Every structure is written in C-alpha cells, then in structure tokens.
Amino acid sequence: MDGATATKALSESALEAKVLILTMHTEDEFLVPALEAGAAGYLVKSAADKELVAAVRTVAKGDPYLQAGAAHALAKEFKRRENGAAERNRFEELSNREKEILKLVASGYSAPEIGRQLSISPKTVDTYKQRINEKLGLHHRSEYVKFALKLKLLDS
C-alpha cells in the first residue's frame, strides 16, 4: 500500500502513532493527501540530512512538521479548493433544468439534440444557455466543458 493509505490505516487504528512521512516526492503531489490521511509531518528525503532529527522531535512532541516549501503547496491547494467551492456554489444556484442543460452542452450535444432529449424546442435550450452564460460567466462550449470537469459533472 502507498504511504497515504498506510497513514490512514494507522490513524484509524487504536495505536497512538504519530506519522512522519519521509518521501522522495515533492510536496505538490503528495503533501495534501498525506496530511488528510493523518500524517503529522512531511519531509522530502533530499532535505532529510539537515532536517530529519528536528522533524522527528517536532512530531514526537505532538506538533506538526512541514518543510518551508510546503507552505506554497498548501496555499496553492487551499486556493484551488476555495475556487472549487465558489464554483460549486454558483452551480448550485442554477435551476435543475439549467444544470441539466449545462451538463448536456458540456457533453457535446447541440441545442436541437438537447431539445429532443428534453422535449423542448432548440430556442428554449438557447434561452436556458443564455441564463447559464449570465449566471456563470460562460460563453463557449469549451468553458462549459472546463467548468463541468472541474466540478466532476461529466461521466467518463
């Protein structure tokens, strides 16, 4: 199993273990999953010769340990999640029909095709698309696709 899975298993066990991740992977890829799994610290092996003892002592005291470079990775992840939450809130403000049409447009269907699927006219579909455009600031099909992918609205 990978480090995050092992950390999660340890965190959920009755053991009072504190986990310090020592890895060759950069913070951007693995830091957040490791912390979400319950890791108390994260150290890249390339810095271990200078920081390992301090990291072990810090985690053993019950404090979290992160390398200085981790702050950038955490800030980036926080911003990404914040943006995703704002987009999710904007999506939730759409009517059910608008949500349905947004997904269909993002899936590549044309207004006539959507109209046939939903038993409405293509003109009505265009009206809904205009409302979606105004509410979400989307204008092109590619923006619909990016928005839908970001919110995981599309089936693979």
C-alpha positions as CSV (number, residue, x, y, z in Angstrom):
1,M,0.0,0.0,0.0
2,D,1.1,3.6,-0.5
3,G,2.1,6.0,2.3
4,A,-1.2,7.8,2.5
5,T,-3.1,4.6,2.7
6,A,-0.8,3.2,5.4
7,T,-1.0,6.5,7.3
8,K,-4.8,6.5,7.2
9,A,-4.8,2.9,8.5
10,L,-2.5,3.8,11.4
11,S,-4.5,6.9,12.2
12,E,-7.8,4.9,12.3
13,S,-6.2,2.2,14.5
14,A,-6.1,2.1,18.2
15,L,-2.4,2.8,18.1
16,E,-1.2,6.2,19.3
17,A,1.2,6.5,16.4
18,K,2.4,9.8,15.0
19,V,3.4,9.6,11.4
20,L,6.2,11.5,9.8
21,I,6.2,11.0,6.0
22,L,9.7,10.7,4.6
23,T,9.5,10.7,0.9
24,M,11.2,11.4,-2.4
25,H,8.1,13.0,-3.8
26,T,7.6,16.8,-3.9
27,E,5.0,18.4,-1.8
28,D,2.8,19.5,-4.6
29,E,1.7,15.9,-5.5
30,F,1.6,14.1,-2.2
31,L,1.6,16.6,0.7
32,V,-2.1,17.2,1.0
33,P,-3.2,13.6,0.6
34,A,-0.7,12.6,3.3
35,L,-1.9,15.3,5.7
36,E,-5.6,14.4,5.0
37,A,-4.7,10.8,5.8
38,G,-3.4,11.8,9.2
39,A,0.3,12.4,8.8
40,A,1.8,14.7,11.5
41,G,4.7,15.7,9.3
42,Y,6.1,15.6,5.8
43,L,9.8,15.7,4.8
44,V,11.4,15.2,1.4
45,K,14.4,12.9,1.5
46,S,16.6,15.4,-0.2
47,A,16.3,17.6,3.0
48,A,16.5,14.7,5.5
49,D,20.2,15.1,6.1
50,K,19.5,18.6,7.6
51,E,16.0,18.3,9.0
52,L,15.2,14.7,9.9
53,V,16.2,14.9,13.6
54,A,14.3,18.2,14.1
55,A,11.3,16.7,12.2
56,V,11.2,13.5,14.4
57,R,11.5,15.6,17.6
58,T,8.8,18.0,16.5
59,V,6.3,15.2,15.6
60,A,7.2,13.3,18.8
61,K,6.2,16.4,20.8
62,G,2.8,16.3,19.1
63,D,3.5,19.3,16.8
64,P,3.1,19.2,13.1
65,Y,6.3,19.4,11.0
66,L,6.4,20.7,7.4
67,Q,9.3,21.9,5.3
68,A,9.3,25.6,4.4
69,G,8.4,24.7,0.8
70,A,5.2,23.0,1.9
71,A,3.6,26.4,2.6
72,H,3.5,27.2,-1.1
73,A,1.9,23.8,-1.9
74,L,-0.7,24.2,0.9
75,A,-1.5,27.7,-0.2
76,K,-2.0,26.5,-3.8
77,E,-4.2,23.7,-2.7
78,F,-6.2,26.0,-0.4
79,K,-6.8,28.4,-3.3
80,R,-7.8,25.6,-5.6
81,R,-10.3,24.3,-3.1
82,E,-11.6,27.7,-2.4
83,N,-12.2,28.3,-6.1
84,G,-13.8,25.0,-6.5
85,A,-16.2,25.7,-3.6
86,A,-17.1,29.1,-5.2
87,E,-17.8,27.4,-8.5
88,R,-19.8,24.6,-6.8
89,N,-21.9,27.3,-5.0
90,R,-22.6,29.1,-8.3
91,F,-23.6,25.8,-9.9
92,E,-26.0,25.0,-7.1
93,E,-27.7,28.4,-7.7
94,L,-28.8,27.2,-11.2
95,S,-32.2,25.7,-11.6
96,N,-32.5,21.9,-12.1
97,R,-33.2,22.5,-15.9
98,E,-30.2,24.8,-16.2
99,K,-27.9,22.2,-14.5
100,E,-29.2,19.6,-16.9
101,I,-28.6,21.7,-19.9
102,L,-25.1,22.7,-18.7
103,K,-24.2,19.1,-18.4
104,L,-25.6,18.2,-21.9
105,V,-23.8,21.2,-23.5
106,A,-20.5,20.2,-21.8
107,S,-21.1,16.6,-23.0
108,G,-21.1,17.9,-26.6
109,Y,-24.8,18.0,-27.5
110,S,-26.2,20.7,-29.8
111,A,-29.3,22.7,-29.0
112,P,-31.5,20.6,-31.3
113,E,-30.2,17.4,-29.8
114,I,-30.7,18.7,-26.2
115,G,-34.2,19.8,-27.2
116,R,-35.1,16.4,-28.5
117,Q,-33.8,14.7,-25.3
118,L,-35.7,17.1,-23.0
119,S,-38.8,17.6,-25.2
120,I,-38.3,21.3,-25.5
121,S,-37.5,23.5,-28.5
122,P,-34.0,24.4,-29.5
123,K,-34.9,28.0,-29.0
124,T,-35.8,27.2,-25.4
125,V,-32.5,25.4,-25.0
126,D,-30.8,28.6,-26.2
127,T,-32.7,30.6,-23.7
128,Y,-31.5,28.4,-20.9
129,K,-27.9,28.6,-22.2
130,Q,-28.2,32.4,-22.2
131,R,-29.3,32.3,-18.5
132,I,-26.4,29.9,-17.7
133,N,-24.0,32.2,-19.5
134,E,-25.2,35.2,-17.4
135,K,-25.1,33.3,-14.1
136,L,-21.8,31.6,-14.6
137,G,-19.9,33.8,-17.0
138,L,-19.6,31.0,-19.5
139,H,-19.7,31.8,-23.2
140,H,-18.1,28.9,-25.2
141,R,-18.6,25.2,-25.2
142,S,-15.0,24.8,-24.0
143,E,-15.8,26.9,-20.9
144,Y,-18.8,24.6,-20.2
145,V,-16.5,21.6,-20.5
146,K,-13.9,23.1,-18.2
147,F,-16.5,24.1,-15.7
148,A,-18.1,20.6,-15.7
149,L,-14.8,18.8,-15.5
150,K,-13.7,21.0,-12.5
151,L,-17.0,20.1,-10.7
152,K,-16.8,16.4,-11.9
153,L,-20.2,16.7,-13.5
154,L,-19.3,14.6,-16.5
155,D,-19.3,10.8,-16.6
156,S,-16.2,9.2,-18.1
